[in-house]
Amino acid sequence: MTKKLIICLLFLTLQCQFQEKKTEVAIIETPIYDEWAGLSETDPLHKNEMDLSWKKLIQTSDTIKSYLKGKNYQPKVKTVVYPFSGIDVLNLFSFYPTCERYILFGLEDPGYPNQYNSLSEKEKQIVKQGIRNLSDHLAGRNYFTYRKMKEETKKKELNGAYPVFVAFLRRMGKEVLDSKEEVIAGKGITYKGFTLSLYDTKLKKQESLTYFKIFLIGNEGIPGDGLYEYFSELTNVGIFTKSAEYLFHGEKRKLVRDLLLKNAEFVVQDESGFPLRFFPEDNWNRNIFGRYERSWNLSGAVIPEIQPELKSLSESTNDSILPFPFGYGYLGTKDNRQSAVLVFSKK
């Protein structure tokens, strides 16, 4: 037996052992994941309430998928980044179902690793109550408010976003194969997060989801700060963002905005994401699904840029009203008359 063959066999053995270890971990933790998701019979109240909210959430997701089939919509990217995401995985996967890698960041603590098994029964009930409160919250408007997410994930029993992410992903039919802690280290700052290795039982594909807690104060996106290196290395990138409080309007977050758009090839957003001026017609195909009429001055949020070109684009497109709520347009009308999905693809 040659030395080269021996090395190959040793490598394959180590790979098999690693995969086996991952499977054992997943088997041990799956009952907890299903308890969080309300998929087990251990807590009938939690299961029933999760069933109710997820019936509505899945209906919205199915409506989005059905709607997109009737459009010229082809997000052929491998990696998608969702800034200011919160725990909104349902919309992300509805618009980008076939990607291999999903990277999200928001203001919630990661909450990984979780110490659920060490909690008392009363504390476990608080965890599940928080998960279903956020599930109900999303079902009611198709976006999260920062106040509600902070209220729930800051509870010491829930201890961050991890249990909610896992519960939502399990409800979407995704198996959690493995999980690990992630960090982005820069000069004087560390961003913490986690990665979930997933298997989509419906699409029969493996994928990964990474979440980081990242608070952007305005000076991020320079070489050496960690974020610059992490996002610069991404290729074949799509971006998804909605209900983003106009944080990329104006010039305060110019550096990180430019960093995220540098390698972007496909962008899906509402009007609170990137202003239209970053998608010139010479370089981008620009589509509007639904109707844009105005932006919204939100209390405590960035004042949105005035975008007459976006309104003109919507008027010239003259698309029908969306069959689902998307973005802040739902705030003023309580229906979908001012909901719009902006889709930009690189030429």
Rosetta blueprint (number, residue, H / E / L):
1 M L
2 T L
3 K H
4 K H
5 L H
6 I H
7 I H
8 C H
9 L H
10 L H
11 F H
12 L H
13 T H
14 L H
15 Q H
16 C H
17 Q H
18 F H
19 Q H
20 E H
21 K H
22 K H
23 T H
24 E H
25 V H
26 A H
27 I H
28 I H
29 E H
30 T H
31 P H
32 I H
33 Y H
34 D H
35 E H
36 W H
37 A H
38 G L
39 L L
40 S L
41 E L
42 T L
43 D L
44 P H
45 L H
46 H H
47 K H
48 N H
49 E H
50 M H
51 D H
52 L H
53 S H
54 W H
55 K H
56 K H
57 L H
58 I H
59 Q H
60 T H
61 S H
62 D H
63 T H
64 I H
65 K H
66 S H
67 Y H
68 L H
69 K H
70 G L
71 K L
72 N L
73 Y L
74 Q L
75 P L
76 K L
77 V L
78 K L
79 T E
80 V E
81 V E
82 Y E
83 P E
84 F L
85 S L
86 G L
87 I L
88 D L
89 V H
90 L H
91 N H
92 L H
93 F H
94 S H
95 F H
96 Y L
97 P L
98 T L
99 C L
100 E L
101 R E
102 Y E
103 I E
104 L E
105 F E
106 G E
107 L L
108 E L
109 D L
110 P L
111 G L
112 Y L
113 P L
114 N L
115 Q L
116 Y H
117 N H
118 S H
119 L L
120 S L
121 E H
122 K H
123 E H
124 K H
125 Q H
126 I H
127 V H
128 K H
129 Q H
130 G H
131 I H
132 R H
133 N H
134 L H
135 S H
136 D H
137 H H
138 L H
139 A H
140 G H
141 R H
142 N L
143 Y L
144 F L
145 T L
146 Y H
147 R H
148 K H
149 M H
150 K H
151 E H
152 E H
153 T H
154 K L
155 K L
156 K L
157 E L
158 L L
159 N L
160 G L
161 A L
162 Y H
163 P H
164 V H
165 F H
166 V H
167 A H
168 F H
169 L H
170 R H
171 R H
172 M L
173 G L
174 K E
175 E E
176 V E
177 L E
178 D E
179 S E
180 K E
181 E E
182 E E
183 V E
184 I E
185 A E
186 G E
187 K L
188 G L
189 I E
190 T E
191 Y E
192 K E
193 G E
194 F E
195 T E
196 L E
197 S E
198 L E
199 Y E
200 D E
201 T L
202 K L
203 L L
204 K L
205 K E
206 Q E
207 E E
208 S E
209 L E
210 T E
211 Y E
212 F E
213 K E
214 I L
215 F L
216 L L
217 I L
218 G L
219 N L
220 E L
221 G L
222 I L
223 P L
224 G L
225 D L
226 G L
227 L H
228 Y H
229 E H
230 Y H
231 F H
232 S H
233 E L
234 L L
235 T L
236 N L
237 V E
238 G E
239 I E
240 F E
241 T E
242 K L
243 S L
244 A L
245 E L
246 Y L
247 L L
248 F L
249 H L
250 G L
251 E L
252 K L
253 R L
254 K H
255 L H
256 V H
257 R H
258 D H
259 L H
260 L H
261 L H
262 K H
263 N L
264 A E
265 E E
266 F E
267 V E
268 V E
269 Q E
270 D L
271 E L
272 S L
273 G L
274 F L
275 P L
276 L H
277 R H
278 F H
279 F L
280 P L
281 E L
282 D L
283 N L
284 W E
285 N E
286 R E
287 N E
288 I E
289 F E
290 G E
291 R L
292 Y L
293 E L
294 R L
295 S L
296 W L
297 N L
298 L L
299 S L
300 G L
301 A L
302 V L
303 I L
304 P L
305 E L
306 I L
307 Q L
308 P H
309 E H
310 L H
311 K H
312 S H
313 L H
314 S H
315 E H
316 S H
317 T H
318 N L
319 D L
320 S L
321 I L
322 L L
323 P L
324 F L
325 P L
326 F L
327 G L
328 Y L
329 G H
330 Y H
331 L H
332 G H
333 T H
334 K L
335 D L
336 N L
337 R L
338 Q L
339 S L
340 A E
341 V E
342 L E
343 V E
344 F E
345 S E
346 K E
347 K L
